[in-house]
Amino acid sequence: MEVTNVETIPISTSLPEGEGVGDARGFGRTRATTLLRIETDEGTIGWGEAFAPGPIVAATIDELFRDQVVRMDPFDVESLADRSYTDPYHFGGSVFVQSCVSAIDVALWDIIGKTVGRPVHRLLGGTECRTLTPYASTMYFTEADRPLERPIQEAVDEGFTAAKIKIGSGFDNDVERVRIARQLLGDDARLMVDMNGNYRPQQAVKTARAIEKYDITWIEEPVPPENQTGYREVKSRIDTPIAAGEAHYGRFAFKRLIDDRAVDIVQPNLGRCGGFSEARLIADMATTENVAVRPHIWNSGVGMAAAVQFAASVSSYPHTRNIPEPMMVEFDRSENPLRSEILETPFDPSGGVLDVPQGPGLGISVDRDTVERYRTE
C-alpha cells in the first residue's frame, strides 16, 4: 500500500461584525483551519488537520512534503516527524512545518487504523476506552455586551461537570469572572481559568492567589509561551497547577517545559504538535516525569476526533485502581460549524460524557458536501 494523493482543503467561517469572541489578547470573528485528505492506491482515505492558515499549509506541503508523502507506505508514519527536524534543517520545528506534519501524521494513522480495523487510541498503546469527561471551554470575551452568567449557565444546563473560562484582562475582572463561574457551576464542578499569556509573572501571581479560594483545577498560560523563566517564577509562587502547550510545537519544546518543571500539565494540540507520533512521545515524557497530559482543542471536527483518540490512549500513571481526576478533553462552546457540522455524526458532550469513537482510524465520517460549503481558496 502506498499514498497516491495528498489534498489540502482550507475551510473557514465568520461571525457577523460585532459578534466576535476571544480572549484577553483580543477578539476574532473568523474560525479557520486546514483539512488534509490523503488517499492510497487501495482507495483508503485518511483525514488530518493542520491548525494553521490554508495558503501557508498548502505551500509548505507542496514545497517540503508532497514528494516525501506520495508513494509513502502509511505504516512508515513515525519516520516523518523525525525527518521534519533534520530536513528541512533549522526550521523544522516552526509552527507551520509542525502543523503540516501534524495533518499528514494524523491522516496516515487514520489510514493505518482503517487498514487494520482498529481505532487509533488502541494503536497508540491505550487500552479500551469508551468515554471521556468533556469540559466546557466558555465565558469568552465578547464584542457584544452579554451577561457573564449566560455561557456558564448554558454549560450547566448541557450537563457539563467542568468548565474553563477566559480571564487575564485585569485583576478585578478576573476575580469577578471566577466568582460568577464558581457560583453557577457549584462546589463540586471542576473550574479552570485561561490567561492566554497576557500577563507578566507578578500580575499572574496576584490573580492566582486571589482566586485560589475558588478551588481552581489549573491556570492555563499565565505568561506568554516563550517566557520559560516566567513560567518557573509563577509556578514557584502559587499552589494552583499550571498548564500550557497549545503554543508549543514538537517534542523538544515540550521537553523543555517538562525538564524545567515549568508546568504541571502539558496540552499538545494534535493539529500543531506533530500529530499522533509526536503527541505519543510528549505523553511518554510527561508521564515519566509525573506531569499530567490534557490535549488542547480549538479545532474542527477532524482535529477534535484526533484529540479524543489521543486522550483515550494516554496512560493514567501513577494511578491504578483509583483515579482521582478523570481524563478531561476540551469542548469549545463558541459557535463553530467547522466543529459541529463537518462530521456526519458530530461529537455530543451533553450530560457530561463524551463518547470515544470505536470505529477504525479516527472513527469518524467526514461530510464532504459540508466541507465544500466551508471551503476557501
Salt bridges, closest charged atoms under 4 A:
GLU7 OE2 - ARG375 NH1 3.21
GLU19 OE1 - ARG146 NH2 2.18
GLU39 OE1 - ARG37 NH1 3.51
ASP62 OD1 - ARG66 NH2 2.68
GLU78 OE2 - ARG280 NH2 2.49
ASP82 OD1 - ARG251 NH2 2.65
ASP110 OD2 - LYS114 NZ 3.20
GLU128 OE2 - ARG130 NH2 2.80
GLU143 OE2 - ARG29 NH2 2.83
GLU158 OE2 - ARG333 NH2 2.62
GLU176 OE2 - ARG179 NH2 2.86
ASP194 OD2 - LYS166 NZ 2.99
GLU220 OE1 - LYS164 NZ 2.95
GLU233 OE2 - ARG237 NH1 3.13
GLU246 OE2 - HIS296 NE2 3.49
ASP259 OD2 - LYS255 NZ 2.49
ASP260 OD2 - ARG232 NH1 3.11
ASP264 OD1 - LYS235 NZ 3.52
GLU278 OE2 - ARG251 NH2 2.71
GLU289 OE1 - ARG261 NH2 2.60
GLU330 OE2 - LYS164 NZ 2.89
ASP332 OD2 - ARG31 NH2 2.99
ASP332 OD2 - ARG339 NH1 3.19
GLU341 OE1 - ARG373 NH2 3.04
GLU372 OE2 - ARG368 NH2 3.45
GLU372 OE2 - ARG375 NH1 2.99
GLU377 OE2 - ARG375 NE 3.10
